[in-house]
Amino acid sequence: VLRDDFRQPPGDLVVAAGEPAVLECIPPRGHPEPSISWKKNGVRVSDKDERLTIRGGKLMVASTHKSDAGVYVCVATNVVGERDSEPAELVVF
């Protein structure tokens, strides 16, 4: 089972360059419990970048760069399939 509705979709965020940014996402209810990943401008975000941490449903950017700006989508995945949240825009000024 994987419901359609995200319990908390990420919201738009505006931060100054160098500040931390946190995008929060609570996935839809599912069985098994869905795992969370993120996409930025349609491309899956890798936590290989040491500035990025994905924990629980949060995407945390330790120190934002101009290049972090973009449209982020929270992706919930389990054996049934995949659901994308509404997009959230991160603006870095």
FIKOLZA-1660 file (N, C-alpha, C; in steps of 0.1 Angstrom, whole numbers, plus 5000, padded with zeros to 4 digits):
% residues 93
   i   px   py   pz ch aa at
   1 5009 4988 5000  A  V  N
   1 5000 5000 5000  A  V CA
   1 5009 5012 5000  A  V  C
   2 5005 5022 4992  A  L  N
   2 5012 5035 4993  A  L CA
   2 5001 5046 4989  A  L  C
   3 4998 5054 5000  A  R  N
   3 4987 5064 4998  A  R CA
   3 4993 5075 4989  A  R  C
   4 4984 5083 4984  A  D  N
   4 4987 5094 4975  A  D CA
   4 4992 5107 4982  A  D  C
   5 4986 5109 4994  A  D  N
   5 4988 5122 5000  A  D CA
   5 4999 5122 5010  A  D  C
   6 5008 5132 5007  A  F  N
   6 5020 5134 5016  A  F CA
   6 5014 5140 5029  A  F  C
   7 5019 5135 5040  A  R  N
   7 5014 5141 5053  A  R CA
   7 5020 5155 5055  A  R  C
   8 5032 5157 5050  A  Q  N
   8 5037 5171 5049  A  Q CA
   8 5046 5172 5037  A  Q  C
   9 5042 5179 5027  A  P  N
   9 5050 5182 5015  A  P CA
   9 5060 5193 5019  A  P  C
  10 5072 5193 5012  A  P  N
  10 5081 5204 5015  A  P CA
  10 5076 5217 5010  A  P  C
  11 5080 5228 5017  A  G  N
  11 5075 5241 5014  A  G CA
  11 5086 5250 5008  A  G  C
  12 5083 5260 5001  A  D  N
  12 5092 5269 4995  A  D CA
  12 5101 5275 5006  A  D  C
  13 5114 5278 5003  A  L  N
  13 5123 5283 5013  A  L CA
  13 5132 5293 5006  A  L  C
  14 5135 5304 5014  A  V  N
  14 5144 5314 5009  A  V CA
  14 5155 5316 5020  A  V  C
  15 5167 5314 5016  A  V  N
  15 5179 5316 5025  A  V CA
  15 5190 5324 5019  A  V  C
  16 5198 5329 5027  A  A  N
  16 5210 5336 5022  A  A CA
  16 5221 5326 5020  A  A  C
  17 5229 5329 5010  A  A  N
  17 5241 5320 5007  A  A CA
  17 5249 5318 5019  A  A  C
  18 5254 5306 5022  A  G  N
  18 5262 5303 5034  A  G CA
  18 5253 5299 5046  A  G  C
  19 5240 5302 5045  A  E  N
  19 5231 5297 5056  A  E CA
  19 5227 5283 5054  A  E  C
  20 5223 5276 5065  A  P  N
  20 5218 5262 5063  A  P CA
  20 5204 5263 5058  A  P  C
  21 5200 5253 5051  A  A  N
  21 5186 5251 5046  A  A CA
  21 5181 5238 5049  A  A  C
  22 5168 5237 5054  A  V  N
  22 5162 5224 5057  A  V CA
  22 5149 5223 5050  A  V  C
  23 5147 5213 5041  A  L  N
  23 5135 5210 5035  A  L CA
  23 5129 5198 5042  A  L  C
  24 5116 5199 5047  A  E  N
  24 5110 5188 5054  A  E CA
  24 5100 5181 5046  A  E  C
  25 5099 5168 5048  A  C  N
  25 5089 5160 5040  A  C CA
  25 5084 5149 5049  A  C  C
  26 5071 5147 5051  A  I  N
  26 5066 5135 5057  A  I CA
  26 5058 5128 5047  A  I  C
  27 5063 5116 5043  A  P  N
  27 5057 5108 5032  A  P CA
  27 5043 5103 5035  A  P  C
  28 5036 5099 5024  A  P  N
  28 5023 5093 5026  A  P CA
  28 5025 5080 5035  A  P  C
  29 5014 5076 5041  A  R  N
  29 5014 5063 5048  A  R CA
  29 5015 5052 5038  A  R  C
  30 5023 5042 5042  A  G  N
  30 5024 5031 5033  A  G CA
  30 5028 5018 5040  A  G  C
  31 5027 5007 5034  A  H  N
  31 5031 4994 5040  A  H CA
  31 5038 4986 5029  A  H  C
  32 5051 4983 5029  A  P  N
  32 5060 4988 5040  A  P CA
  32 5062 5003 5040  A  P  C
  33 5066 5009 5051  A  E  N
  33 5069 5023 5053  A  E CA
  33 5077 5028 5041  A  E  C
  34 5073 5038 5034  A  P  N
  34 5081 5043 5022  A  P CA
  34 5095 5049 5026  A  P  C
  35 5105 5047 5018  A  S  N
  35 5117 5054 5020  A  S CA
  35 5117 5067 5012  A  S  C
  36 5125 5076 5016  A  I  N
  36 5125 5090 5011  A  I CA
  36 5137 5093 5003  A  I  C
  37 5136 5098 4991  A  S  N
  37 5147 5104 4984  A  S CA
  37 5143 5118 4979  A  S  C
  38 5152 5125 4973  A  W  N
  38 5149 5138 4969  A  W CA
  38 5153 5140 4954  A  W  C
  39 5146 5148 4947  A  K  N
  39 5151 5152 4933  A  K CA
  39 5152 5168 4933  A  K  C
  40 5162 5172 4926  A  K  N
  40 5164 5187 4924  A  K CA
  40 5163 5189 4909  A  K  C
  41 5154 5197 4905  A  N  N
  41 5152 5200 4890  A  N CA
  41 5151 5187 4883  A  N  C
  42 5144 5177 4888  A  G  N
  42 5142 5164 4881  A  G CA
  42 5153 5154 4883  A  G  C
  43 5164 5157 4889  A  V  N
  43 5175 5148 4890  A  V CA
  43 5177 5144 4905  A  V  C
  44 5178 5131 4907  A  R  N
  44 5180 5126 4921  A  R CA
  44 5191 5132 4928  A  R  C
  45 5189 5136 4940  A  V  N
  45 5199 5143 4948  A  V CA
  45 5208 5132 4955  A  V  C
  46 5221 5133 4954  A  S  N
  46 5230 5123 4960  A  S CA
  46 5235 5129 4973  A  S  C
  47 5235 5120 4984  A  D  N
  47 5241 5125 4996  A  D CA
  47 5256 5122 4996  A  D  C
  48 5262 5120 4985  A  K  N
  48 5276 5119 4984  A  K CA
  48 5282 5133 4986  A  K  C
  49 5274 5143 4983  A  D  N
  49 5279 5157 4986  A  D CA
  49 5279 5159 5001  A  D  C
  50 5291 5162 5007  A  E  N
  50 5292 5162 5021  A  E CA
  50 5284 5174 5028  A  E  C
  51 5279 5183 5020  A  R  N
  51 5271 5194 5025  A  R CA
  51 5257 5190 5027  A  R  C
  52 5253 5179 5020  A  L  N
  52 5239 5174 5021  A  L CA
  52 5237 5163 5030  A  L  C
  53 5226 5163 5038  A  T  N
  53 5223 5152 5046  A  T CA
  53 5208 5149 5044  A  T  C
  54 5205 5136 5042  A  I  N
  54 5191 5132 5041  A  I CA
  54 5188 5123 5054  A  I  C
  55 5180 5128 5063  A  R  N
  55 5177 5121 5075  A  R CA
  55 5162 5121 5078  A  R  C
  56 5156 5110 5080  A  G  N
  56 5142 5110 5082  A  G CA
  56 5136 5115 5069  A  G  C
  57 5127 5125 5069  A  G  N
  57 5122 5131 5057  A  G CA
  57 5129 5144 5054  A  G  C
  58 5140 5147 5061  A  K  N
  58 5146 5161 5059  A  K CA
  58 5157 5160 5049  A  K  C
  59 5158 5171 5041  A  L  N
  59 5170 5173 5033  A  L CA
  59 5176 5185 5039  A  L  C
  60 5189 5183 5044  A  M  N
  60 5196 5194 5051  A  M CA
  60 5208 5198 5042  A  M  C
  61 5209 5211 5040  A  V  N
  61 5221 5216 5033  A  V CA
  61 5228 5225 5043  A  V  C
  62 5241 5220 5046  A  A  N
  62 5248 5226 5057  A  A CA
  62 5251 5241 5054  A  A  C
  63 5256 5244 5042  A  S  N
  63 5259 5258 5039  A  S CA
  63 5255 5260 5024  A  S  C
  64 5245 5267 5022  A  T  N
  64 5239 5268 5009  A  T CA
  64 5249 5276 4999  A  T  C
  65 5249 5271 4987  A  H  N
  65 5256 5279 4976  A  H CA
  65 5245 5283 4966  A  H  C
  66 5248 5293 4958  A  K  N
  66 5239 5297 4948  A  K CA
  66 5234 5285 4939  A  K  C
  67 5243 5275 4937  A  S  N
  67 5240 5264 4929  A  S CA
  67 5230 5254 4935  A  S  C
  68 5227 5256 4948  A  D  N
  68 5217 5248 4955  A  D CA
  68 5203 5252 4952  A  D  C
  69 5201 5264 4946  A  A  N
  69 5188 5269 4943  A  A CA
  69 5182 5260 4933  A  A  C
  70 5169 5259 4934  A  G  N
  70 5162 5251 4924  A  G CA
  70 5149 5246 4929  A  G  C
  71 5143 5236 4921  A  V  N
  71 5130 5231 4925  A  V CA
  71 5132 5217 4930  A  V  C
  72 5128 5214 4943  A  Y  N
  72 5130 5202 4949  A  Y CA
  72 5117 5194 4951  A  Y  C
  73 5118 5181 4949  A  V  N
  73 5106 5172 4951  A  V CA
  73 5110 5161 4960  A  V  C
  74 5102 5158 4969  A  C  N
  74 5104 5147 4979  A  C CA
  74 5097 5134 4972  A  C  C
  75 5105 5123 4972  A  V  N
  75 5100 5111 4965  A  V CA
  75 5099 5100 4976  A  V  C
  76 5087 5095 4977  A  A  N
  76 5084 5084 4986  A  A CA
  76 5083 5071 4978  A  A  C
  77 5091 5061 4982  A  T  N
  77 5092 5048 4974  A  T CA
  77 5090 5036 4983  A  T  C
  78 5081 5027 4979  A  N  N
  78 5081 5013 4985  A  N CA
  78 5079 5003 4974  A  N  C
  79 5076 4991 4978  A  V  N
  79 5074 4980 4967  A  V CA
  79 5063 4983 4958  A  V  C
  80 5053 4991 4963  A  V  N
  80 5041 4993 4954  A  V CA
  80 5044 5003 4943  A  V  C
  81 5053 5013 4946  A  G  N
  81 5056 5023 4936  A  G CA
  81 5063 5035 4942  A  G  C
  82 5060 5046 4936  A  E  N
  82 5067 5059 4939  A  E CA
  82 5057 5070 4938  A  E  C
  83 5058 5079 4947  A  R  N
  83 5050 5091 4947  A  R CA
  83 5059 5104 4948  A  R  C
  84 5056 5114 4940  A  D  N
  84 5064 5126 4941  A  D CA
  84 5055 5137 4948  A  D  C
  85 5061 5144 4957  A  S  N
  85 5054 5155 4964  A  S CA
  85 5052 5167 4954  A  S  C
  86 5044 5177 4959  A  E  N
  86 5044 5189 4951  A  E CA
  86 5058 5195 4952  A  E  C
  87 5062 5202 4941  A  P  N
  87 5075 5208 4942  A  P CA
  87 5077 5220 4951  A  P  C
  88 5089 5221 4957  A  A  N
  88 5092 5233 4966  A  A CA
  88 5104 5240 4960  A  A  C
  89 5104 5253 4960  A  E  N
  89 5115 5260 4954  A  E CA
  89 5124 5265 4965  A  E  C
  90 5137 5263 4963  A  L  N
  90 5147 5268 4972  A  L CA
  90 5154 5280 4965  A  L  C
  91 5153 5292 4972  A  V  N
  91 5159 5304 4966  A  V CA
  91 5171 5307 4975  A  V  C
  92 5182 5309 4969  A  V  N
  92 5194 5313 4976  A  V CA
  92 5199 5327 4971  A  V  C
  93 5199 5337 4980  A  F  N
  93 5203 5350 4976  A  F CA
  93 5216 5355 4982  A  F  C
% end
